[in-house]
């Protein structure tokens, strides 16, 4: 059996909190913790370590959104927020705080699970994009370092680009390292000798 999905619910209104609990009970294997206030949200999130956060407030304050931003560490977990009313600044602040799903005037028992599913899917999609972007940036940085190392070898030894790369590749193979690591070492040594 799969481990229960840990959900942290922040809802100050007790009847609405019960309705959310009912909606989540129908969602399957869940472990739900309800907070009646966003006070100390960062601390409580660290203690509970939820998989998903669901915030339902009639009108979230700037303090709540800032606490969420700090607590979620910008995109640590999916966050769904149900609000009764909003404005452009609040919507923008919620998105900047890492909210994956922001639903205005839509807190209904039968909508909770689909919105949570959408928040989780959107969070996972953006997490994948962030990972791919980080990998692309790393690959680009490595490519630049390799190009610089080849240039240093070409100048120092009077050889072609292909020969310079062959030296880097052979050295990497001999040392059991990546070509980019050997190139980085060469560039660092060259910088130290200047």
C-alpha positions in Angstrom: 0.0 0.0 0.0 1.3 3.4 -0.9 2.3 5.8 1.9 -0.4 8.4 2.8 -0.1 11.8 1.1 0.6 14.3 3.9 -1.6 17.4 3.5 -1.4 20.5 5.6 -4.6 22.5 5.5 -4.7 26.1 6.7 -8.3 27.2 7.3 -9.4 29.5 10.1 -13.1 28.8 9.7 -14.1 25.5 11.4 -17.1 24.5 9.2 -15.0 25.1 6.1 -12.2 23.1 7.6 -14.6 20.2 8.2 -15.9 20.5 4.6 -12.2 20.4 3.3 -11.6 17.3 5.5 -14.6 15.6 4.0 -13.4 16.4 0.5 -10.0 15.1 1.3 -11.3 12.0 2.9 -12.8 11.1 -0.5 -9.4 11.6 -2.1 -8.1 8.4 -0.7 -5.0 7.7 1.4 -4.3 11.0 3.0 -2.9 12.2 6.3 -4.3 15.6 7.0 -3.3 18.2 9.6 -5.4 21.3 9.9 -4.1 24.7 11.2 -6.7 27.3 12.2 -4.3 30.1 11.6 -1.3 30.9 9.4 0.6 32.2 12.4 3.9 30.4 12.7 3.3 28.7 9.3 7.0 28.3 8.5 7.7 26.6 11.8 4.7 24.3 11.5 5.5 23.4 7.9 9.0 22.4 9.0 7.6 20.3 11.8 4.9 18.6 9.7 6.9 18.3 6.4 3.7 18.0 4.3 3.7 16.8 0.8 1.0 19.3 -0.2 -0.3 22.5 1.4 -3.9 23.6 1.0 -4.7 27.2 2.2 -8.3 28.3 2.3 -8.8 31.8 3.4 -11.4 34.4 2.5 -8.7 37.0 1.9 -5.1 36.0 2.6 -3.0 38.7 4.1 0.5 39.8 2.9 1.9 38.3 6.1 0.4 34.9 5.2 1.8 35.0 1.7 5.2 36.0 3.0 5.2 33.2 5.6 4.2 30.8 2.8 7.1 32.0 0.6 9.6 31.6 3.5 8.1 28.2 4.6 7.9 26.7 1.1 11.5 27.8 0.3 10.2 28.8 -3.1 8.9 25.7 -4.7 9.6 22.9 -2.2 6.1 21.5 -2.4 2.8 22.0 -4.2 0.6 24.6 -2.7 -3.1 25.1 -3.5 -4.9 28.2 -2.4 -8.6 28.8 -2.2 -9.6 32.4 -1.7 -13.0 34.1 -1.7 -11.8 37.3 -3.1 -8.6 38.7 -4.6 -6.9 41.5 -6.4 -4.0 41.7 -8.9 -1.4 42.4 -6.2 -2.6 39.4 -4.0 -2.7 37.1 -7.0 0.8 38.1 -8.1 2.1 37.8 -4.5 0.6 34.3 -4.3 2.2 33.1 -7.5 5.5 34.6 -6.4 5.2 32.8 -3.0 5.1 29.5 -5.0 1.4 28.8 -5.1 0.7 26.0 -7.7 -3.0 26.4 -7.9 -4.9 29.7 -7.0 -8.7 29.3 -7.0 -10.9 32.3 -6.5 -14.4 31.7 -5.1 -14.3 28.0 -5.7 -14.0 26.2 -2.4 -16.4 23.3 -2.9 -16.1 19.8 -1.5 -16.1 18.1 -4.9 -13.4 20.5 -6.3 -10.8 20.0 -3.6 -9.3 16.8 -5.0 -9.2 17.9 -8.7 -7.5 21.2 -7.6 -5.0 19.4 -5.5 -4.3 17.0 -8.3 -3.8 20.0 -10.7 -1.5 21.7 -8.1 0.6 18.6 -7.8 0.8 18.1 -11.6 1.7 21.7 -12.2 4.3 21.7 -9.4 5.9 18.5 -10.8 5.9 20.0 -14.3 7.7 23.2 -13.1 10.1 21.1 -11.0 11.0 19.1 -14.1 11.5 22.4 -16.0 13.7 23.8 -13.2 15.8 20.6 -13.2 16.2 20.7 -17.0 17.1 24.4 -16.9 19.8 23.8 -14.3 21.2 20.9 -16.3 21.3 23.1 -19.4 23.1 25.9 -17.6 25.6 23.4 -16.2 26.2 21.9 -19.6 26.7 25.4 -21.1 29.1 26.4 -18.3 31.1 23.1 -18.8 31.1 23.7 -22.6 32.5 27.2 -22.1 35.2 25.9 -19.7 36.2 23.2 -22.2 36.4 25.7 -25.0 38.6 28.0 -22.9 40.8 25.0 -21.9 41.2 24.0 -25.6 42.2 27.6 -26.4 44.8 27.6 -23.7 46.3 24.3 -25.0 46.2 25.5 -28.6 48.1 28.6 -27.7 50.6 27.0 -25.3 51.4 24.0 -27.6 50.7 25.4 -31.0 48.2 22.6 -31.8 44.8 22.3 -33.5 41.4 22.4 -31.7 40.9 18.7 -32.3 44.4 17.9 -30.9 43.7 20.1 -27.8 40.4 18.2 -27.2 42.1 14.9 -27.7 44.6 15.8 -24.9 41.7 16.9 -22.6 39.8 13.7 -23.3 42.9 11.4 -22.8 43.8 13.1 -19.6 40.2 12.7 -18.3 40.2 9.0 -19.2 43.6 8.5 -17.6 42.5 10.2 -14.4 39.0 8.7 -14.4 37.4 12.2 -14.5 35.1 14.1 -16.7 36.5 16.2 -19.5 34.9 19.3 -17.9 36.7 18.6 -14.6 40.1 18.4 -16.4 39.3 21.6 -18.3 38.3 23.4 -15.1 41.6 22.3 -13.5 43.6 23.6 -16.5 41.7 26.9 -16.5 42.1 27.4 -12.8 45.9 26.6 -13.0 46.2 29.0 -15.9 44.5 31.8 -13.9 46.8 31.2 -11.0 49.9 31.5 -13.2 48.8 35.0 -14.5 
